[in-house]
């Protein structure tokens, strides 16, 4: 398979859509760009991987060709390494991952194969041919929190999460702050399952929270499917994550925080097509995108959401879109009473301090250990 034209632009995209250390400007690929995806879970998991696969399908249409993928590749090096190397041996030189836990193995592979570009959303390692990129889903989660805070009757919200890493903690905290902005007495109880795909534990966590009086659930796990279905079956509200989950909870779905990964690729393809380059510094090396940039979005409101809840959330969304919204601002305490931000100080969405978040805000019930 030969990929040309826009595919070459997408190849440059893959080297430019990054978070962390800059890409080496003279890094080149051997031969024509050939892209392959490695998925942590099923491509139709209803969550994280589905959102990535939807972007892959859009890139396929733009290139008018097929881009291969492999599903259900665990985070362990013993599984990931051979899956990636099979692609490399077939001449694929742009490998896109899909899991936080791929980071270390991708780092080793990047060192071993310097002429192959490795891209991993939510990854933690970067280098000359290894980059990660991410979106500010916590902006969407703030709006989900506002909607949940307006709709709860018990004042008890639940958040089921995989691991207490910064990406997850930002979502939990933003959801809680959004909820408490419209309902100051609301609380968010957190349960960490310990891994990204643990459907049995996710079901148990959802059941436990509902039994304790939680009447709105949300999550940060690989696939929200079990959580959404449990909430719907028990007759409570739910906010989705990664992809639109309204079909799984048609009555109780309020809204959700969704990814729009194809925006990353499209933006950079247009930059390359217009003559911008890494070497000239006209393509940015550090990328984070939120609602304003179109990297993330919110699901349409479900039928249960009231007009007042919509009005308040839409007003906050307008501030995100014009760049005036700040989620993390003082005075702000963590849930142990320690001051995080004094009055007058704030962390804007672009501030690097958010990348190392290790705390939970006041109003969140739970700790930062899984």
FILUMNU-724185 format. One line per 10 residues: for each residue x, y, z of N, C-alpha, C. Coordinates in steps of 0.05 Angstrom, whole numbers. Layout:
BEGIN
X Y Z X Y Z X Y Z  ...
This chain:
BEGIN
17 -24 0 0 0 0 18 25 0  13 43 -19 28 68 -21 10 91 -13  19 107 7 3 130 16 17 155 7  4 172 -8 16 196 -18 -1 220 -13  7 244 -23 -9 268 -22 -14 276 7  -40 276 14 -48 284 41 -36 266 62  -30 241 54 -18 222 73 9 232 83  24 244 65 50 256 72 46 278 93  24 293 89 18 314 109 11 301 135  -5 279 134 -12 266 159 13 255 173
33 246 157 58 236 168 71 259 184  72 282 172 83 305 187 67 312 211  40 309 208 22 313 230 31 296 254  36 271 248 42 252 270 67 261 284  85 275 271 109 284 284 105 311 298  83 324 292 79 351 303 58 352 325  39 334 324 17 335 344 27 323 370  40 340 386 55 329 409 50 344 434  58 331 456 59 344 482 86 337 494  100 356 504 125 351 517 149 362 502
171 347 501 195 357 489 192 360 459  206 379 447 202 383 418 211 360 401  199 357 378 208 338 358 234 347 345  252 329 341 277 337 327 270 344 298  278 368 290 269 379 264 279 362 241  302 348 244 313 333 221 304 304 221  285 296 239 276 269 240 261 263 214  269 243 199 256 236 174 248 206 175  228 199 159 219 172 157 232 159 133  237 133 135 247 117 113 223 110 95
224 120 70 202 114 51 177 130 56  156 124 42 131 138 44 118 133 72  104 153 82 91 149 108 70 127 107  72 108 125 52 87 128 44 85 157  18 89 161 7 91 188 -7 66 197  -3 58 222 -17 36 233 -25 42 262  -48 32 271 -58 37 298 -56 11 315  -50 15 340 -50 -7 360 -70 0 382  -91 -15 384 -113 -9 403 -111 -26 428  -115 -13 451 -115 -26 477 -139 -44 480
-162 -36 468 -187 -51 472 -200 -55 445  -225 -64 445 -240 -67 420 -245 -39 408  -246 -38 382 -250 -12 369 -278 -1 373  -296 -18 381 -324 -9 386 -330 -12 416  -311 -5 433 -315 -8 462 -334 12 474  -344 31 458 -362 51 469 -348 73 484  -322 73 483 -307 93 499 -282 103 485  -260 100 500 -234 112 492 -225 102 464  -224 76 460 -215 66 435 -234 72 412  -260 72 418 -279 79 397 -275 107 387
-269 126 406 -264 153 398 -239 155 380  -218 140 386 -194 139 369 -201 127 342  -216 106 342 -222 92 317 -240 109 299  -257 125 310 -273 143 294 -255 163 280  -234 172 293 -215 190 280 -200 175 258  -192 150 263 -178 134 243 -195 132 218  -221 127 221 -239 124 198 -241 150 182  -240 173 196 -241 198 182 -215 203 166  -192 195 178 -167 198 164 -167 179 139  -178 155 142 -180 137 120 -195 150 96
-217 163 103 -233 175 82 -218 198 68  -203 213 85 -187 235 74 -165 225 55  -154 202 62 -132 190 46 -142 172 24  -168 165 25 -179 146 6 -163 120 5  -158 110 29 -143 85 31 -150 71 58  -140 47 62 -144 33 87 -120 36 105  -125 42 131 -104 44 151 -109 21 171  -90 3 173 -94 -21 190 -93 -15 220  -105 -33 234 -105 -31 264 -106 -59 275  -97 -62 300 -99 -87 315 -112 -80 341
-130 -97 350 -146 -92 374 -136 -109 398  -145 -101 421 -141 -116 446 -111 -123 451  -94 -103 449 -65 -107 455 -60 -96 483  -55 -113 503 -51 -104 530 -27 -86 534  -25 -74 557 -4 -55 563 23 -69 567  23 -95 572 48 -109 578 66 -110 553  92 -106 558 111 -106 536 111 -132 520  106 -154 533 106 -180 520 84 -182 499  63 -166 501 42 -166 481 45 -143 462  52 -119 472 54 -95 456 77 -96 436
100 -105 445 124 -104 428 120 -121 403  112 -146 405 109 -161 380 87 -150 361  66 -139 372 45 -127 356 56 -104 340  72 -87 352 84 -64 339 105 -73 318  122 -92 326 144 -100 309 133 -114 284  110 -127 285 99 -139 261 92 -117 241  83 -94 250 78 -72 232 104 -61 220  124 -57 237 149 -46 228 162 -64 207  160 -90 212 172 -109 192 157 -108 165  133 -99 165 117 -96 140 120 -68 128
138 -52 140 144 -25 128 128 -2 140  112 -6 160 97 16 172 116 32 190  116 58 186 135 75 200 122 98 217  96 97 220 82 115 239 64 97 255  70 93 280 54 75 297 40 92 318  13 91 317 -3 105 337 -14 87 358  -7 93 383 -16 77 405 -43 86 416  -50 76 440 -77 82 450 -78 80 481  -56 77 495 -58 72 523 -35 86 539  -43 96 562 -23 108 580 -1 88 586
-9 62 590 10 42 597 28 33 575  25 43 551 43 38 529 69 54 531  69 74 548 91 94 548 119 82 550  124 65 569 151 54 573 160 37 549  142 20 539 149 2 517 153 19 492  137 39 487 141 57 464 168 71 466  176 78 490 202 91 494 224 72 485  222 47 493 243 27 486 243 22 455  219 20 444 217 15 415 227 39 399  222 63 408 231 87 394 261 88 394
274 80 415 303 80 416 314 58 397  300 36 395 309 14 378 304 19 349  283 34 343 275 40 315 274 70 311  297 83 308 298 112 306 285 124 281  280 107 260 268 117 236 238 113 235  227 105 258 198 101 260 187 121 280  165 134 273 152 153 291 131 139 308  132 144 334 114 132 353 97 154 366  71 152 365 52 172 376 34 158 395  30 170 419 13 157 439 -3 178 454
-29 180 449 -45 199 465 -46 190 494  -42 210 512 -42 205 541 -16 192 550  3 190 533 29 179 542 44 197 560  66 188 570 82 204 589 111 207 580  119 195 558 147 197 548 148 210 521  169 225 517 173 239 491 202 237 483  208 241 458 235 240 448 236 248 418  259 244 405 262 252 377 241 240 359  234 215 363 214 202 347 191 190 363  188 200 387 167 191 406 153 215 418
127 216 414 112 239 424 85 230 435  75 246 453 48 242 464 32 268 459  6 265 459 -12 289 456 -38 283 471  -52 305 478 -75 301 494 -94 325 491  -118 321 500 -138 343 499 -147 349 528  -158 373 531 -167 381 557 -196 372 562  -200 347 566 -227 337 571 -238 347 597  -221 357 615 -231 367 640 -249 392 636  -246 406 613 -264 428 606 -292 417 602  -294 395 586 -320 383 582 -331 371 608
-313 360 624 -321 348 650 -332 369 669  -322 393 667 -332 415 684 -362 420 677  -367 421 651 -395 425 642 -413 401 649  -402 377 647 -417 354 657 -423 356 686  -404 365 702 -408 369 730 -429 390 736  -429 412 721 -451 432 724 -478 419 719  -480 403 698 -506 391 691 -514 371 713  -494 355 722 -500 336 743 -508 349 769  -494 371 776 -500 386 801 -527 398 800  -536 406 777 -563 418 774 -585 396 775
-579 372 767 -599 351 764 -601 333 789  -580 332 805 -581 314 828 -602 322 848  -615 302 860 -634 308 882 -621 302 909  -604 282 910 -591 275 935 -566 292 941  -555 305 921 -530 320 925 -506 302 925  -510 276 919 -488 257 919 -483 248 891  -459 254 882 -450 246 855 -428 225 858  -425 208 838 -405 187 839 -387 188 814  -361 182 819 -342 182 797 -325 156 799  -327 139 778 -312 114 777 -289 118 759
-264 113 769 -240 119 754 -221 96 755  -203 95 735 -184 73 734 -160 77 753  -145 99 749 -120 104 764 -118 133 771  -106 139 795 -104 167 803 -80 181 791  -79 183 765 -58 197 751 -68 225 744  -50 244 738 -59 272 733 -82 275 714  -81 260 691 -102 263 671 -130 256 683  -130 236 701 -155 228 713 -163 247 735  -144 255 752 -150 273 774 -160 300 763  -150 310 741 -160 335 730 -190 332 723
-197 309 712 -226 305 705 -243 304 730  -234 289 750 -250 287 775 -254 314 787  -232 329 790 -233 355 802 -250 375 787  -247 375 760 -263 393 744 -293 386 746  -299 361 746 -327 352 749 -338 362 776  -323 359 797 -332 367 824 -335 397 825  -316 412 814 -318 441 815 -342 451 798  -347 438 776 -370 446 760 -396 441 775  -397 418 788 -422 411 804 -426 431 826  -404 437 841 -407 455 864 -410 484 856
-405 491 831 -410 518 822 -440 525 821  -456 504 817 -485 508 816 -499 496 841  -485 479 855 -496 464 878 -473 462 899  -468 483 915 -445 484 933 -443 461 953  -465 448 959 -465 427 979 -460 399 966  -459 398 940 -456 372 926 -429 360 933  -428 333 934 -404 318 938 -400 298 915  -375 291 911 -368 271 890 -352 249 903  -364 226 905 -350 203 916 -335 187 894  -309 182 899 -292 170 878 -285 141 886
-287 123 867 -277 96 870 -257 91 847  -233 82 854 -213 75 834 -213 44 831  -215 35 806 -216 6 802 -188 -6 800  -168 10 793 -141 0 791 -131 -5 763  -149 -6 743 -140 -9 716 -161 2 697  -153 4 671 -170 18 652 -195 2 643  -193 -24 643 -215 -40 634 -220 -62 654  -238 -57 673 -245 -76 694 -275 -77 697  -289 -89 678 -318 -87 677 -332 -98 702  -321 -119 714 -334 -130 738 -331 -110 761
-307 -99 765 -303 -79 786 -319 -53 781  -321 -46 755 -336 -22 748 -366 -26 755  -376 -49 750 -404 -55 757 -408 -55 787  -389 -67 802 -390 -67 831 -389 -39 842  -371 -23 831 -368 5 841 -394 21 836  -405 18 812 -430 32 806 -452 23 824  -455 -2 829 -476 -12 847 -472 -2 875  -447 -2 885 -441 7 912 -448 37 915  -441 53 896 -446 82 897 -476 87 897  -490 73 879 -519 77 878 -533 69 904
-523 47 915 -534 37 941 -530 57 964  -509 74 961 -503 94 981 -517 121 976  -534 122 956 -550 146 951 -541 163 929  -520 156 915 -511 171 892 -533 170 870  -540 193 859 -561 192 838 -551 203 811  -525 209 809 -512 215 783 -485 203 782  -479 187 762 -453 175 759 -438 186 734  -412 185 736 -395 189 712 -370 173 716  -351 176 698 -328 158 700 -304 167 683  -281 155 688 -258 157 671 -245 129 670
-257 112 654 -247 85 649 -246 81 619  -235 59 609 -233 56 580 -260 55 567  -278 39 577 -305 37 565 -326 43 587  -342 64 584 -363 70 603 -387 52 601  -387 33 583 -411 17 577 -425 6 601  -410 -9 618 -421 -22 641 -433 -2 660  -419 20 664 -428 41 683 -454 54 673  -454 61 647 -478 73 636 -502 54 637  -498 29 631 -520 10 632 -530 5 660  -511 4 679 -519 0 707 -536 23 717
-527 48 711 -542 72 719 -570 72 707  -572 65 681 -598 65 668 -616 44 680  -605 21 686 -621 -1 698 -631 6 726  -615 21 741 -622 29 768 -638 55 769  -643 67 746 -660 91 745 -647 117 755  -620 119 752 -607 144 760 -595 158 735  -586 182 739 -573 197 717 -544 189 713  -534 195 689 -506 188 683 -495 207 662  -469 213 665 -455 229 644 -434 210 631  -432 211 605 -414 193 591 -386 204 589
-369 188 577 -341 196 573 -330 182 547  -311 196 535 -297 187 510 -314 191 485  -336 176 483 -354 177 460 -383 181 469  -401 187 451 -428 191 458 -441 165 468  -451 164 492 -462 140 504 -492 141 508  -505 159 494 -534 164 499 -550 139 492  -542 123 473 -557 99 465 -556 78 487  -537 79 505 -534 60 526 -551 67 551  -559 93 552 -575 102 574 -595 123 564  -614 115 547 -631 135 534 -648 152 552
-655 143 576 -671 158 595 -654 175 613  -632 164 623 -617 177 644 -592 193 635  -586 191 609 -562 205 599 -565 235 600  -548 249 614 -549 278 616 -533 291 594  -508 285 592 -489 294 572 -464 278 575  -442 285 562 -418 270 565 -394 286 554  -370 278 563 -345 291 553 -334 273 532  -333 284 507 -324 268 484 -298 278 472  -283 260 459 -259 267 444 -266 274 416  -249 290 403 -251 295 374 -224 294 362
-212 270 363 -184 266 355 -178 274 326  -198 271 309 -192 277 281 -185 307 277  -193 323 296 -186 352 295 -156 356 296  -142 339 313 -113 341 315 -100 337 288  -108 315 275 -95 308 250 -102 328 228  -127 337 227 -136 355 207 -121 382 209  -119 392 233 -105 418 237 -77 417 227  -62 396 234 -35 395 226 -31 389 196  -50 373 185 -48 369 156 -51 395 141  -69 412 150 -73 438 137 -48 455 140
-35 454 164 -10 469 168 11 461 148  14 434 145 35 424 127 28 431 98  3 428 90 -5 434 63 0 464 56  -2 481 77 2 510 72 31 518 72  49 499 76 78 505 74 92 508 101  77 505 123 90 508 149 107 483 155  129 486 170 147 464 176 156 465 205  166 442 214 178 440 240 203 456 242  220 453 221 246 465 221 245 495 224  225 507 211 222 536 212 208 546 237
199 527 253 185 535 278 157 545 274  146 542 250 119 551 244 98 531 252  106 506 257 87 487 269 94 485 299  75 489 316 80 488 345 88 460 354  105 459 374 114 433 385 98 424 409  86 442 423 71 436 448 42 439 442  26 418 444 -2 419 437 -20 409 459  -39 425 467 -62 417 483 -86 430 471  -107 416 469 -131 428 458 -156 423 475  -173 443 477 -197 440 492 -222 445 475
-242 456 488 -267 461 474 -263 482 452  -249 503 458 -245 525 439 -231 515 414  -211 497 418 -196 487 395 -210 464 381  -231 454 392 -246 433 380 -234 405 384  -215 402 403 -204 376 409 -223 359 425  -240 372 441 -260 358 457 -287 371 453  -308 357 461 -335 368 459 -353 355 480  -377 364 481 -397 352 499 -419 339 483  -429 317 493 -452 304 480 -476 323 481  -495 319 463 -520 334 464 -534 327 491
-549 346 501 -563 341 526 -584 319 522  -587 303 543 -608 283 543 -635 295 549  -656 279 546 -683 289 550 -690 297 578  -674 287 598 -681 294 626 -670 321 635  -651 332 620 -638 357 629 -657 381 626  -660 395 649 -678 418 650 -667 443 636  -684 462 630 -676 486 616 -656 503 631  -660 505 658 -641 521 674 -614 509 674  -612 482 676 -586 469 676 -572 473 649  -587 472 627 -576 477 601 -565 505 599
-581 524 608 -574 552 607 -548 558 621  -545 548 645 -521 553 661 -496 540 648  -499 515 639 -477 501 627 -469 514 600  -489 523 585 -483 536 560 -468 563 564  -475 577 585 -462 602 592 -433 597 598  -427 576 613 -400 569 620 -385 560 595  -398 545 578 -385 536 553 -377 560 536  -394 580 535 -387 604 520 -362 617 530  -357 616 556 -332 627 567 -308 610 559  -312 583 559 -290 566 549 -284 573 520
-304 578 504 -300 583 476 -286 609 471  -291 629 488 -278 655 484 -252 658 500  -244 636 514 -219 636 528 -218 649 556  -241 657 566 -242 671 591 -247 653 616  -253 628 611 -260 610 633 -235 599 646  -234 599 673 -213 587 688 -225 568 708  -218 543 708 -230 524 726 -217 524 754  -191 524 754 -176 521 779 -166 548 789  -180 560 808 -173 587 817 -178 589 847  -162 605 861 -164 608 889 -186 626 898
-195 623 923 -184 604 943 -193 576 937  -174 557 937 -180 529 931 -165 510 950  -180 493 963 -168 473 981 -172 445 970  -154 427 979 -158 399 972 -177 387 992  -183 361 990 -203 349 1007 -192 340 1034  -167 348 1040 -156 345 1067 -155 372 1081  -163 393 1068 -163 420 1080 -138 436 1073  -119 425 1059 -95 439 1051 -100 459 1029  -88 482 1032 -92 503 1011 -77 496 986  -90 495 964 -78 490 938 -71 516 924
-91 534 924 -88 560 911 -99 581 930  -84 602 937 -94 624 953 -112 642 936  -127 659 949 -144 678 935 -127 695 916  -137 699 892 -123 715 873 -104 700 855  -98 674 861 -81 658 844 -97 638 829  -88 630 805 -103 611 789 -84 595 771  -93 571 764 -80 555 744 -98 556 719  -89 569 698 -104 569 674 -101 542 660  -119 537 641 -120 510 629 -93 503 616  -78 523 607 -53 517 593 -29 515 612
-33 521 638 -10 521 657 1 493 662  28 492 662 42 466 664 37 453 691  30 468 712 26 456 738 4 435 738  -15 438 720 -37 419 719 -28 391 710  -5 390 696 5 365 686 15 346 708  20 357 731 29 341 754 9 340 777  -16 345 771 -36 345 792 -36 319 808  -35 322 835 -35 298 852 -55 301 875  -75 318 872 -93 323 894 -122 322 885  -140 320 904 -169 321 899 -181 345 914
-198 359 901 -209 384 912 -229 379 934  -234 399 949 -254 399 970 -281 391 958  -295 373 971 -320 364 961 -318 336 948  -294 327 943 -290 300 933 -284 281 956  -299 259 957 -295 239 978 -278 217 967  -255 213 978 -237 192 969 -208 202 970  -189 184 965 -161 190 965 -148 187 938  -123 193 937 -108 192 911 -93 166 908  -101 146 922 -89 119 919 -109 100 907  -101 84 888 -120 65 876 -122 40 893
